[in-house]
Amino acid sequence: MSGVFKGNTTPNPKAILEGMTLLASGKSEGIQRFGNSVENFLAALAPGLAMCIVGLLTVALQKEPVLGFIRVELSFCTLLALPVISWFFAKKWGREELWLRYATAASWCEWITVLVSAVAMAIGSLLFSSLAETNGFAMAIVFSSDLYGLWLGVFVAKVGLRLSWPRAILLYGTTFCFALICYGLASLLPPHYNFINDLLQPVVTAQASSSSVT
């Protein structure tokens, strides 16, 4: 793995935003906006790691500390799942030299789905306030955002590691299934963490805001 860690360029926020925008639009040249260095990769992980640390520090202040700790564990596992699993496939397929740039881009692009979901809910609440108060509307937003996120994850894997569509689907699909298994086990085993409620929490908040405005 040491042969992959080349380059010492520092992260460029403007280039990162450009890369995210291009990749989110389906333009493969966006992958070149991301750096191919350890510094860039760690910077991509930093926001997620910071959220995990903050979550861990505030666990004791929550009503259900055990569930709070489980949330942090799951967030940490899913944050590192993509880099770890993608490294396995990159090494297997001889794409080690491409992995660092890909892992950096993929880590940043994971935030695009969150942004898309939030923007879609905000716009939907303003344009269709009556529908925004229904659970069906909320589920449609979440489902659509997740579908987009799946496509984006596969697309970034394809252009970042120069894979065929089937291999890109296998790589990102494996990561997605790993996350589903982790969350599924957390919901099945005591204390039965209901991740669906957390998934829909931003939607519920947006609905409440919409109701207060109307």
C-alpha positions in Angstrom: 0.0 0.0 0.0 3.0 2.3 0.5 3.3 2.7 -3.3 -0.1 4.4 -3.4 0.7 7.2 -1.0 2.4 9.6 -3.4 2.2 13.3 -3.6 2.2 16.0 -1.0 -0.2 18.6 -2.4 -2.5 20.3 0.1 -6.3 20.2 -0.3 -7.8 22.9 -2.5 -11.3 23.8 -1.4 -12.2 25.3 -4.8 -11.0 22.3 -6.7 -12.9 20.0 -4.3 -16.2 21.9 -4.9 -15.6 21.8 -8.6 -14.9 18.1 -8.6 -18.0 17.4 -6.5 -20.2 19.5 -8.8 -18.8 17.9 -12.0 -19.2 14.3 -10.7 -22.6 15.0 -9.3 -23.6 16.1 -12.8 -22.2 12.9 -14.4 -19.0 14.5 -15.8 -16.1 12.1 -15.4 -13.4 14.9 -15.6 -14.5 15.9 -12.1 -12.3 13.1 -10.7 -9.2 15.1 -11.7 -10.1 18.0 -9.4 -9.2 15.8 -6.4 -5.7 15.4 -5.1 -3.8 12.2 -5.0 -2.1 12.6 -1.7 -2.5 11.4 1.9 -3.3 15.0 3.0 -6.2 15.2 0.5 -7.6 11.8 1.7 -7.4 12.7 5.4 -9.1 16.0 4.6 -11.9 14.2 2.9 -12.4 12.0 6.0 -12.1 14.9 8.5 -15.7 16.1 8.4 -17.1 12.6 9.1 -14.5 11.9 11.8 -15.3 15.2 13.4 -19.0 14.4 13.6 -18.1 11.0 15.1 -15.9 12.6 17.8 -18.6 15.2 18.6 -21.2 12.5 18.8 -19.0 10.5 21.1 -18.4 13.4 23.4 -22.1 14.2 23.7 -23.3 10.6 24.3 -23.5 11.0 28.0 -25.8 14.1 27.5 -28.4 12.1 25.5 -31.6 10.6 26.9 -30.4 7.1 25.8 -26.6 7.0 25.9 -26.4 3.4 24.7 -28.3 4.3 21.5 -26.2 7.4 21.1 -23.1 5.2 21.3 -24.5 2.8 18.7 -25.1 5.7 16.4 -21.5 6.8 16.7 -20.2 3.3 16.1 -22.4 2.9 13.0 -21.3 6.3 11.6 -17.7 5.4 12.1 -18.0 2.0 10.5 -19.8 3.3 7.4 -17.4 6.2 7.1 -14.4 3.8 6.8 -16.2 1.0 4.9 -15.9 2.6 1.5 -12.1 3.3 1.7 -11.4 -0.2 3.2 -13.6 -2.2 0.9 -12.6 -0.2 -2.2 -8.9 -0.7 -1.4 -9.5 -4.5 -1.4 -11.0 -4.4 -4.8 -8.5 -1.9 -6.2 -5.7 -4.2 -5.1 -7.5 -7.2 -6.6 -8.0 -5.5 -9.9 -4.6 -3.8 -10.1 -5.9 -0.3 -9.5 -3.7 0.6 -6.5 -2.2 3.7 -8.2 -5.7 5.1 -8.8 -7.1 4.3 -5.4 -6.0 7.3 -3.3 -7.6 9.9 -5.7 -10.7 7.8 -5.9 -11.0 7.3 -2.2 -10.7 11.1 -1.7 -13.3 11.9 -4.3 -15.7 9.2 -3.1 -15.5 10.4 0.5 -16.3 13.9 -0.5 -19.1 12.9 -2.8 -20.9 10.9 0.0 -22.0 14.4 1.3 -23.7 15.2 -2.0 -26.6 12.8 -1.3 -27.2 14.5 2.1 -27.2 17.9 0.4 -29.5 16.7 -2.4 -32.0 15.3 0.1 -32.0 18.5 2.2 -32.4 20.8 -0.8 -35.2 18.6 -2.3 -37.1 18.6 1.0 -36.7 22.3 1.4 -37.9 23.0 -2.2 -40.7 20.5 -1.9 -41.9 21.9 1.3 -42.1 25.4 -0.3 -43.7 24.3 -3.5 -46.0 21.5 -2.3 -46.7 22.4 1.4 -49.7 20.2 1.6 -47.9 17.1 0.3 -44.8 17.9 2.4 -46.8 17.0 5.5 -47.5 13.5 4.4 -45.3 10.5 5.1 -45.5 9.4 1.5 -43.8 12.6 0.4 -41.1 12.2 3.0 -40.4 8.6 1.9 -40.3 9.6 -1.8 -37.7 12.2 -1.1 -35.5 9.8 0.9 -35.9 7.0 -1.6 -35.1 9.2 -4.5 -32.1 10.7 -2.8 -30.8 7.2 -1.9 -31.2 6.1 -5.5 -29.3 9.1 -6.7 -26.6 8.3 -4.1 -26.3 4.8 -5.3 -25.9 5.9 -8.9 -23.3 8.6 -7.9 -21.3 6.1 -5.8 -21.2 3.6 -8.7 -20.3 6.4 -11.2 -17.4 7.7 -9.0 -16.1 4.2 -8.6 -16.2 3.7 -12.4 -14.4 6.9 -13.3 -12.1 6.9 -10.3 -10.7 3.4 -10.6 -11.4 3.1 -14.4 -13.7 0.2 -14.0 -16.4 -1.4 -16.1 -20.0 -0.7 -14.9 -20.4 -4.3 -13.6 -17.2 -4.0 -11.5 -18.2 -0.5 -10.2 -21.6 -1.9 -9.2 -19.9 -4.8 -7.4 -17.6 -2.5 -5.5 -20.1 0.1 -4.4 -22.8 -2.5 -3.9 -20.6 -4.4 -1.5 -20.1 -1.3 0.5 -23.8 -0.5 0.5 -24.7 -4.1 1.6 -22.1 -3.9 4.4 -23.8 -0.7 5.7 -27.2 -2.3 5.5 -26.0 -5.4 7.4 -24.5 -3.1 10.2 -27.7 -1.1 10.6 -29.8 -4.2 10.3 -28.0 -6.0 13.1 -28.2 -2.8 15.2 -32.0 -2.8 14.8 -32.4 -6.6 15.4 -30.2 -6.8 18.5 -30.9 -5.1 21.9 -31.4 -2.2 22.4 -32.9 -2.3 18.9 -31.7 0.9 17.3 -34.5 2.2 15.0 -32.3 3.8 12.3 -35.4 4.6 10.1 -36.5 7.2 12.6 -33.1 8.9 12.4 -33.1 8.7 8.6 -36.5 10.5 8.5 -35.7 13.0 11.3 -34.6 15.8 8.9 -37.8 15.2 7.0 -39.9 15.4 10.1 -38.1 18.7 11.0 -38.8 20.1 7.6 -42.4 19.2 7.8 -42.8 20.9 11.2 -41.1 24.0 9.8 -43.5 24.0 6.9 -46.5 23.6 9.1 -45.4 26.5 11.3 -44.9 28.8 8.3 -48.3 27.9 6.8 
